[in-house]
Amino acid sequence: MTNKIEIEDLKKSDDQTRIKGRFTGLLIFYIVITVIGGTYATGWNIGEFNTPSQALKRFFKTTYYNRYNETISNETLTNLWSLANGLMPLGGAFGGLVTGISVEKFGHIKSMLLINILVLINTVLFVISKPIKSYETLIIGRVLTGFISGFFCGVCPLYLSEIPPLNLRGFTGTINALAMCIGNLVTNIVGLPILLGTDKLWPYLLSLIVVPAIVHFVGLPFCEESPKYLYITKNNPIEARKGNFCLL
């Protein structure tokens, strides 16, 4: 009976208080952690093969020659390179489809933590591709990259649209898109031949995606779940109200 009364009191809470909010330290922390490990990483993933493309193609040529003792044809090289890049959107489509199921079952925070396990696996695939002389691991890693990116493209905007009050949601949506653009810009700069886009250093370039994942592993455990998720999906309005951190 008491719980029912408390729920009714929550439903009668001042709507204006819920609509008009301001940034707090916690809200800013949640936004920064989410975009660095999620949408910034997605922007990085999209551009990581762009500027070091010549070094990567030379790796394809060298690997093919060492394996078959013949020079790879331009047609075969084009097909392999197209495969490596073309399968990323396919992985992204599947990643986007899985987002809703994962969030429904695990919530936003746990979903992002789980997907970062795939980021670690993906990083290993990229790093070992050169020592084991296998461009197949790069192709598989690229598919996995697409899946991860598609997942983050779904879960991050969803979380960022649910944690702030209504008057701040436009800003969080803009930050989400901006972080993705910055990630793409940074990877294209770092991937230049004068930096990490060389025959020796491109594995290090591709491995840097682990840094945003570490940010997520460290920061997400301190983030609260979305009040909307707690209220509607978990049917727990009391806990949802306790997470009202951004309206103080």
N, C-alpha and C positions, 0 to 999 in steps of 0.2 A: 504493500500500500504506500509506504514511504517513497519507494523508488518511482511509483507512478506519479506521485505528487511532484517529485523533483523533476521528472521529465516534462510534466505540464508547465512547471515554472520556467524551464529552459525554453520551451516553445513560445512563452509569453515575453521573453527577453526583448529588450529594446532593439528593433531592427536597425535603427540609425547607428547604434554603436557597432553593429556588425558591418555596416556599409562603409562608414567613415573610420578609417584606421590610419596608423602611421607606421613608419619603419622602426623596428626595434633591433637591438643587437642580435637577438636570436634569429629573427627573420632574415637579416642580411647574411648571417652565417649560413643558414640553410640554403639560401639562394646561391651563394658563392660556391659552396661545396657541390651542390647539384650541377651547376653549369660547368665547373672545371672538370669534374669527373665524367660528365655526361655529354652535354652539347658541344663544349670545347673539344673534347676527345672525338666527337663525331666529325667536326670540321677538319680536325687533323687527319682522321681516317680517309676522308674524301680526297684530300690532296697529297697523301703521302707517296703516291706513285708518280706524281706529275713531274716535278723538277729532277728527280734522280732517274728518270726513265731511260736515259742513254746508258747509264751505269748498269741498270737492271737488265737492259737488253743485251749488253756485253756479257753479263753473267749467263743469260740464256744461251748465247752463242758458244761461250766457252764450255759450259756444261754439256751441251749437245755434242760438241766436237770431242770432248773427252770420253763421252759415253759411246758414241757411234763411229768415232774416228773419221768423221766427214763434216764438212761445213754445212751449217744449217741453211736452208733456202729462205729467201725473203718471204715466200708465202707461208712456210711453216712458222717462221718467227712471228709474222703478223698474226697468224692464227693463235699461237700460244699467248702472245701479248694481249690479243683481244679477249681470249678466254680468261686471263688473269684479271682483266679490268671489267669485262662484261658480266662476270658472275657475281660481282659485288652487289649490283642492284637486285639480283635474284635473292641473295641472302638477306638483303634489306627488307624485301617484301615479306619473307617469312618471319623476320625479326619483328616487324610491325604487327603482324597477325598474332604473334604470341604475347604481345604486350598486355592486352586486355585480360587474357587468361591468367597471366602471372600476377598482375596487380590485384585481380579479384581474389586470388588464392593466398598470396603472400603479402600484399600491400606494396606500396611504392618503395620504401626503404629496403626491405629484404629483397625485392626484385632487382634493385640496382646493385646490391651487394652480390647477389648470385650471378648476375650477368658479368660482373668483373672477374669472376673465376674464368670465364671464357676469354676475357682479355689477357689474362696471364698465359693461358694455353696458346692463344694467338701469338703472343710475344715470343714464346718458345719456338713456335713454328717458323717465324720470321728469322730468328737468330740462328737456328741450326741449319737453315737452308743452304748457306754458303759452305760451312764446314763439311756437310754431307753431300754437297754438290747435287742438290735437288731443287729444280724449279717447280716441281709438283707441290712441295710444301708451301711455296709462295702462293700458288694458285689456291690451295686449300685454305691457307691463312687469309687470303683475300675474300673468299666466300664467308669465312667466319667473321671477318671485319664487317662485311655487309650486314650480317645478321645482328651483330652488336650495335652497329650504327642505326639500323632500323628500329631496334628495341629502344635505344636511347631517344630516338626521334619521337617515340610514342610516350614513354614513361616520364621523361623530364618535363616537357610542356604540360603534361597532365598534372604532375605534382606541383609545378610552379603556378598553375592556375588555381589550385585548391588551397594552398597555404596562406596567401595574402588576403586582406579584405578587398571588397569589390573595387574600391577606388585606386588600388595599387596593382591590379591584375594586368592592366595594359603595360605598365612598366616592366613587370616580371616577364611578360611575353616578349617585349623588346630585348631585354637582357639575354633571353634565351637565344634569339636569332643572332644577336651581336656576338655572343660567345662562339657560336658556330663559325661565323665569318672570321673571327680572330684566329680560331684554331686552324682554319684553312690557310689563312695568310701566313701564320707562323711556320707551318710545315712546308709551305712553298719556299719560304726564305731559307729555313734551315737545310732544306734539301738541295740548295744550289751547289754546283760543283766546287765552289770555293769554300764550302763548309762541310756538310756531311754527305753530299750527293756524289761521292767518289766510289771507285771500284772497291776500295778497302773499307770505307766507312758507312756505306748504305745500310748494313745490318744494324748499326748503332742508331741510325735515323729511325728505322722501323721499330726498334725496341723502345724508343722514348714514349710510346703510347702507354707504357706501364706506369709512368709518372702520374697521369690523371687517375689511373686505377688505384694507386696507392693513396691519393688524396681521398678517394671515395672510401677505401677500407678504413682510413683513419678517422674521417669526419662523419660519415653516415651514421655510425652507432650513436652519435650525440644528437642526431636530428630526430625530430618528432614526426610521427605519422600524420598524414593529412586529416584534419577534423572531419571533412566530408566523408572520407573512407571509413573513419571510425563510427560516424553517425549512421550512414546509410548501409554500407556493406557489412560492418561488424555489429550494427544495431546497438551501439554503445554511446548514447548521447552524453553520459556523464564524463567519460574519458575524452570525448570530442570537445567538451567545454573546457576541460582542464588544459587541452592543447591550444587554447585560444591566445597563444603567445603574441600574435601580431596585432592584437586589438587593444593592448594595454596603453 
